[in-house]
Amino acid sequence: MTTETETARKGWMGLLARSKPTRLAQLFPDLPAHDFLRAPEVGAVMVQGRIGGVGQPFNLGEMTVTRCALRLASGATGHAYVQGRDKAHAVRAAALDALLQTEQGPELQDSILTPLRAEETTRRASRAAKAAATRVEFFTLVRGEDQ
């Protein structure tokens, strides 16, 4: 795989993992024929954080995830890790990952990924607006003895 392809795949896998399971099921109701390489299973992963996004990593805590790997009849393989315990979401995301690597990819980009990306952008803007409404501006007065 080329770097450009890897970057695109990381992008759609992240988008599928962050998407709402009900919305993904609406956009992609019918699963293609597939065999499980790894049936959906629930587990936990350690989440790491960084102070300010750039500091030393530290263990924040554990998060429940569901993972799945499958192979389509065409031979394309798909993988998915999704937050929570939704096995159907993991299977659907893995199937889409596999299909997006085939010749159906451009069509699925337009019909599934584009609406999901737009909805995520709207959700993020709404959340940012709510956070901005609670922002407090601090200022300092200069006192005479500080000069």
C-alpha positions as a LaTeX table, in Angstrom:
\begin{tabular}{lrrr}
\hline
Residue & $x$ (\AA) & $y$ (\AA) & $z$ (\AA) \\
\hline
Met1 & 0.00 & 0.00 & 0.00 \\
Thr2 & 1.15 & 3.49 & $-0.71$ \\
Thr3 & 1.31 & 6.15 & 1.96 \\
Glu4 & $-1.63$ & 8.00 & 0.37 \\
Thr5 & $-3.74$ & 4.84 & 0.44 \\
Glu6 & $-2.76$ & 4.13 & 4.05 \\
Thr7 & $-3.71$ & 7.67 & 5.07 \\
Ala8 & $-7.07$ & 7.41 & 3.31 \\
Arg9 & $-7.77$ & 4.05 & 4.95 \\
Lys10 & $-6.87$ & 5.37 & 8.42 \\
Gly11 & $-9.26$ & 8.23 & 7.79 \\
Trp12 & $-12.24$ & 6.10 & 6.80 \\
Met13 & $-11.59$ & 3.51 & 9.52 \\
Gly14 & $-11.59$ & 6.28 & 12.13 \\
Leu15 & $-14.75$ & 7.80 & 10.65 \\
Leu16 & $-16.54$ & 4.43 & 10.66 \\
Ala17 & $-15.47$ & 3.79 & 14.26 \\
Arg18 & $-16.71$ & 7.22 & 15.41 \\
Ser19 & $-19.98$ & 7.04 & 13.48 \\
Lys20 & $-23.25$ & 6.38 & 15.25 \\
Pro21 & $-24.13$ & 2.68 & 14.82 \\
Thr22 & $-27.78$ & 3.40 & 13.93 \\
Arg23 & $-26.80$ & 5.89 & 11.22 \\
Leu24 & $-24.22$ & 3.50 & 9.77 \\
Ala25 & $-26.89$ & 0.79 & 9.66 \\
Gln26 & $-29.24$ & 3.18 & 7.80 \\
Leu27 & $-26.62$ & 4.02 & 5.20 \\
Phe28 & $-25.33$ & 0.45 & 4.83 \\
Pro29 & $-28.18$ & $-1.93$ & 5.74 \\
Asp30 & $-27.16$ & $-5.03$ & 3.76 \\
Leu31 & $-23.89$ & $-6.78$ & 4.60 \\
Pro32 & $-22.05$ & $-8.59$ & 1.79 \\
Ala33 & $-21.23$ & $-12.29$ & 2.04 \\
His34 & $-18.20$ & $-12.71$ & 4.29 \\
Asp35 & $-16.21$ & $-15.12$ & 6.47 \\
Phe36 & $-14.88$ & $-14.05$ & 9.83 \\
Leu37 & $-11.13$ & $-14.05$ & 10.28 \\
Arg38 & $-11.81$ & $-12.85$ & 13.82 \\
Ala39 & $-15.42$ & $-12.92$ & 14.98 \\
Pro40 & $-16.51$ & $-9.75$ & 16.79 \\
Glu41 & $-15.24$ & $-9.80$ & 20.35 \\
Val42 & $-15.35$ & $-7.35$ & 23.23 \\
Gly43 & $-12.25$ & $-6.41$ & 25.17 \\
Ala44 & $-10.47$ & $-3.49$ & 26.78 \\
Val45 & $-7.60$ & $-1.28$ & 25.67 \\
Met46 & $-5.47$ & 1.12 & 27.69 \\
Val47 & $-6.05$ & 4.73 & 26.70 \\
Gln48 & $-3.06$ & 7.05 & 26.90 \\
Gly49 & $-3.13$ & 10.80 & 27.23 \\
Arg50 & $-0.62$ & 13.63 & 26.94 \\
Ile51 & $-0.75$ & 16.86 & 28.88 \\
Gly52 & $-1.36$ & 19.62 & 26.38 \\
Gly53 & $-1.25$ & 17.02 & 23.62 \\
Val54 & 2.55 & 17.17 & 23.49 \\
Gly55 & 3.80 & 16.09 & 26.93 \\
Gln56 & 4.94 & 12.69 & 28.13 \\
Pro57 & 2.30 & 9.98 & 27.67 \\
Phe58 & 0.49 & 8.66 & 30.73 \\
Asn59 & $-2.11$ & 5.92 & 31.17 \\
Leu60 & $-5.52$ & 7.54 & 31.41 \\
Gly61 & $-7.55$ & 4.37 & 31.92 \\
Glu62 & $-9.17$ & 1.47 & 30.12 \\
Met63 & $-11.85$ & 1.67 & 27.45 \\
Thr64 & $-14.14$ & $-1.09$ & 26.19 \\
Val65 & $-13.79$ & $-1.85$ & 22.48 \\
Thr66 & $-15.15$ & $-4.39$ & 20.04 \\
Arg67 & $-12.94$ & $-5.67$ & 17.24 \\
Cys68 & $-13.66$ & $-7.68$ & 14.14 \\
Ala69 & $-11.81$ & $-8.92$ & 11.05 \\
Leu70 & $-13.47$ & $-10.46$ & 8.02 \\
Arg71 & $-12.85$ & $-11.51$ & 4.44 \\
Leu72 & $-15.32$ & $-10.91$ & 1.64 \\
Ala73 & $-16.05$ & $-13.47$ & $-1.06$ \\
Ser74 & $-13.88$ & $-11.35$ & $-3.40$ \\
Gly75 & $-10.89$ & $-11.85$ & $-1.07$ \\
Ala76 & $-10.77$ & $-8.29$ & 0.31 \\
Thr77 & $-10.19$ & $-8.14$ & 4.06 \\
Gly78 & $-11.56$ & $-5.58$ & 6.47 \\
His79 & $-10.80$ & $-4.75$ & 10.08 \\
Ala80 & $-12.55$ & $-2.62$ & 12.67 \\
Tyr81 & $-12.16$ & $-1.49$ & 16.26 \\
Val82 & $-15.15$ & 0.42 & 17.67 \\
Gln83 & $-15.73$ & 1.91 & 21.09 \\
Gly84 & $-18.18$ & 0.02 & 23.27 \\
Arg85 & $-19.79$ & $-3.38$ & 23.01 \\
Asp86 & $-21.67$ & $-3.12$ & 19.71 \\
Lys87 & $-20.72$ & $-6.21$ & 17.72 \\
Ala88 & $-22.99$ & $-5.31$ & 14.78 \\
His89 & $-21.25$ & $-1.93$ & 14.49 \\
Ala90 & $-17.84$ & $-3.65$ & 14.37 \\
Val91 & $-18.98$ & $-6.12$ & 11.69 \\
Arg92 & $-20.52$ & $-3.36$ & 9.57 \\
Ala93 & $-17.41$ & $-1.18$ & 9.87 \\
Ala94 & $-15.12$ & $-4.10$ & 8.95 \\
Ala95 & $-17.28$ & $-4.98$ & 5.93 \\
Leu96 & $-17.16$ & $-1.39$ & 4.74 \\
Asp97 & $-13.39$ & $-1.27$ & 5.27 \\
Ala98 & $-13.06$ & $-4.29$ & 2.97 \\
Leu99 & $-15.46$ & $-2.91$ & 0.34 \\
Leu100 & $-13.76$ & 0.49 & 0.30 \\
Gln101 & $-10.57$ & $-1.26$ & $-0.82$ \\
Thr102 & $-12.32$ & $-2.72$ & $-3.89$ \\
Glu103 & $-13.57$ & $-1.14$ & $-7.11$ \\
Gln104 & $-16.79$ & $-0.21$ & $-5.24$ \\
Gly105 & $-14.75$ & 2.17 & $-3.06$ \\
Pro106 & $-15.42$ & 5.47 & $-4.88$ \\
Glu107 & $-19.18$ & 4.82 & $-4.97$ \\
Leu108 & $-19.25$ & 3.96 & $-1.26$ \\
Gln109 & $-17.14$ & 7.03 & $-0.46$ \\
Asp110 & $-19.88$ & 9.21 & $-1.96$ \\
Ser111 & $-22.91$ & 7.35 & $-0.60$ \\
Ile112 & $-21.68$ & 6.52 & 2.93 \\
Leu113 & $-18.50$ & 8.33 & 3.96 \\
Thr114 & $-19.47$ & 11.79 & 2.67 \\
Pro115 & $-22.72$ & 11.96 & 4.72 \\
Leu116 & $-20.95$ & 10.55 & 7.81 \\
Arg117 & $-18.15$ & 13.11 & 7.47 \\
Ala118 & $-20.67$ & 15.98 & 7.13 \\
Glu119 & $-22.61$ & 14.80 & 10.21 \\
Glu120 & $-19.42$ & 14.52 & 12.23 \\
Thr121 & $-18.38$ & 18.04 & 11.22 \\
Thr122 & $-21.78$ & 19.35 & 12.33 \\
Arg123 & $-21.54$ & 17.51 & 15.67 \\
Arg124 & $-18.05$ & 18.88 & 16.32 \\
Ala125 & $-19.08$ & 22.44 & 15.44 \\
Ser126 & $-22.07$ & 22.19 & 17.77 \\
Arg127 & $-19.92$ & 20.87 & 20.62 \\
Ala128 & $-17.33$ & 23.62 & 20.03 \\
Ala129 & $-20.05$ & 26.29 & 20.08 \\
Lys130 & $-21.38$ & 24.98 & 23.40 \\
Ala131 & $-17.87$ & 24.98 & 24.86 \\
Ala132 & $-17.17$ & 28.49 & 23.56 \\
Ala133 & $-20.32$ & 29.76 & 25.28 \\
Thr134 & $-18.80$ & 28.84 & 28.66 \\
Arg135 & $-15.38$ & 30.34 & 27.97 \\
Val136 & $-14.09$ & 32.74 & 30.60 \\
Glu137 & $-11.66$ & 35.52 & 29.69 \\
Phe138 & $-9.20$ & 36.36 & 32.45 \\
Phe139 & $-7.41$ & 39.67 & 32.63 \\
Thr140 & $-4.97$ & 41.20 & 35.08 \\
Leu141 & $-5.06$ & 44.72 & 36.44 \\
Val142 & $-1.68$ & 46.36 & 36.97 \\
Arg143 & $-1.36$ & 47.63 & 40.52 \\
Gly144 & 0.81 & 50.60 & 41.44 \\
Glu145 & 3.36 & 48.60 & 43.46 \\
Asp146 & 3.90 & 46.11 & 40.59 \\
Gln147 & 5.45 & 48.77 & 38.34 \\
\hline
\end{tabular}
